[in-house]
Amino acid sequence: MFNNILADQRFLEACLNEDRHALDRWGVWSYWTEVVEAVKETLYRYSHYTRIDNEFIVVLSIDCTSRIYEQYMGIPSRFYNLKTVVRRYAIFYTKQYIRSGGKIRGVL
């Protein structure tokens, strides 16, 4: 069974455009949880951090989420559900953050 890429793209685009219904779905369907957990796990696994402040995780998760919304045309997949793709993107994003020496756009 294949995923509906167009529906996923429209959903992410609506989130980008701050559509309240889409943003509510983002939270209810636990996409936010996928991002936060992936960021947290990746930081602990691939960085030198031994203790990570929750506020720091939130900042990274918000930036990662905004990038997911901005990439709405390229994020969805025919073969993986949107939660899986969101988690993979969050892992990729966090690894890039670590490699960059701790720089994220407009924040640090």
N, C-alpha and C positions, 0 to 999 in steps of 0.2 A: 504494500500500500504506500502510495506517495503522499507527501504533504502538499498542501495548497500554498505554494510560494506566494502567489498574488495576495491571498488573504493575510499571510504573515507580513508581507511588505506593507500592505495598507494599515495593518495594526501598528507596526513600528512607526510608520509615517504619521499616523494619528497621535501617537505618543510624542513624537518630535514636535508636532504642532500643538501640544499641550491640551489635547482633547480630554476632557475630564473623564468620560466613560472609558476611553482606552487606558488612561493612567490608572483608573480604578481596577480594570481588568489586569493590568501589569502587576498590581499588588495582590489581588485576590488569587490569581493563577500562579503566584509564588516565583515569578521571574526575578523579582528583587532579591529573594532569598538565594536563588541560584547565583546571582552576581556576588552578593556578599560572601557566601560560603566559598566560592571559587577564589575570590580575592584573598580571603583570609588563609585558606589552605595553601595557596601558591606562595604567599609571603612567608609563611612558616617553612615551607618545603625548600624554596629556592633562594632565600635571602639569609643574611646574617642576623636578622632580627630574632630575638628570643622572647621578647614581650612586645606586643603591639597594642597601641592605644586604640580604643573603639572609635574615637573621633577620626583618627587617621584612616581606619578601614572604611568609615562612612564617606570620607572625602574621596578616596580612591573609587569606591563603589558608585558614587554619584557621577564622577567624571567618566568612568567606564560605561555607565548606563547611558549617558548623553551621547557617547561615541557610538553605542549600539543603535540608538535612535537615528543618528546621522547616517549610519551605514545601512539604512533600511533596504536599499536596493540589493546589497550584497550579502546581508546576513542570513536570510532564509535559505533553507536547503530542501531539496526534494527527498533526501534520504534520511535526514535526522530531524526529529521534532524541534520546535523552536527552543524549548528549554535546554536541550542538549547543545544546540548551536550557541545559545546565550552563554552557557557555562564555558564552552570551549573558547569563546571570544574573551570572556573575563579572565581566563587562565592566560591566554596569549597577551592580553593587555597588561596584566600584572607582571608577567615575565619581561615585557618590554620596559615597563616602569623600573624594574630592578636593574636591567641592563643599562638604562639611561642614567643610572646614578641617582635616581630618586627625583626625576623631573617629570611633572605632568603639566599639560598645557594650562596656562593661566592660574595655576595654584602655587606651585613650588618652584 
